[in-house]
Amino acid sequence: MANKTIEGAATQEGALKKNALAVLGIFGPENDLNALVRFPNGRVETVTRGERAERGTIVAIDREGIVVQRNGQARRIPISGG
């Protein structure tokens, strides 16, 4: 079940930036987490650690969000609405 903040954001106009990668949710066992992400083009996919996404590589997934590494720089993307 989605948390109430995300449920509310899902029905609000402009709650997610359309031109940015957004983490919609995290799921799975603690040692093998997956993330549901929305790409800037609107595509929604499940991703795992090690996959390429948004011109970078997902290097970590935890209950708070994901970490994407690009050109040697790591950037944390938290769960939207969290």
C-alpha positions in Angstrom: 0.0 0.0 0.0 1.3 3.5 -0.9 1.9 5.9 1.9 -0.6 8.7 2.3 1.8 11.4 1.1 2.4 9.7 -2.2 -1.2 8.9 -2.6 -2.0 12.6 -2.2 0.8 13.7 -4.5 -0.3 11.2 -7.2 -3.5 13.2 -7.7 -2.0 16.7 -7.4 -1.2 18.7 -10.5 2.6 19.5 -10.6 3.6 17.4 -7.6 6.4 15.7 -9.6 8.8 17.7 -11.7 8.2 16.6 -15.3 11.9 17.0 -16.3 13.5 15.1 -13.5 14.0 11.5 -12.4 11.6 10.8 -9.5 11.5 7.9 -7.1 7.9 6.7 -6.6 8.5 3.9 -4.2 11.0 1.3 -2.8 10.0 -2.4 -2.4 11.5 -5.8 -1.9 13.5 -7.6 0.7 16.1 -5.4 2.5 19.0 -7.2 0.9 17.6 -6.9 -2.7 15.6 -3.6 -2.9 14.0 -2.4 -6.1 12.8 1.1 -6.9 9.9 2.3 -9.0 11.1 5.4 -10.8 9.5 7.9 -13.2 11.9 9.1 -15.9 11.8 12.7 -17.3 10.1 11.4 -20.5 7.2 10.0 -18.3 8.2 6.3 -18.6 7.8 4.4 -15.3 10.0 1.4 -14.6 11.3 -0.8 -11.9 15.0 -0.6 -11.5 17.7 -2.4 -9.4 21.2 -1.6 -8.2 23.7 -1.6 -11.0 21.3 -0.6 -13.7 21.8 2.5 -16.0 19.3 5.2 -15.5 19.1 8.9 -16.4 22.6 8.9 -18.0 24.1 7.4 -14.8 24.2 4.2 -12.8 22.1 3.3 -9.8 24.8 2.5 -7.2 22.5 2.2 -4.1 18.9 1.7 -3.1 17.7 2.0 0.5 14.3 2.7 2.1 14.9 6.5 1.7 15.6 6.6 -2.0 18.3 5.8 -4.6 21.8 7.0 -5.3 22.7 7.6 -9.0 26.4 8.0 -10.0 27.3 10.0 -13.1 30.7 11.2 -14.2 32.2 10.2 -10.8 29.6 12.2 -8.9 26.9 10.5 -6.7 23.5 12.1 -6.3 20.8 11.0 -3.8 17.2 11.1 -5.1 14.8 10.6 -2.2 11.3 9.1 -2.5 9.0 11.7 -3.9 6.7 13.1 -1.2 8.7 11.5 1.6 
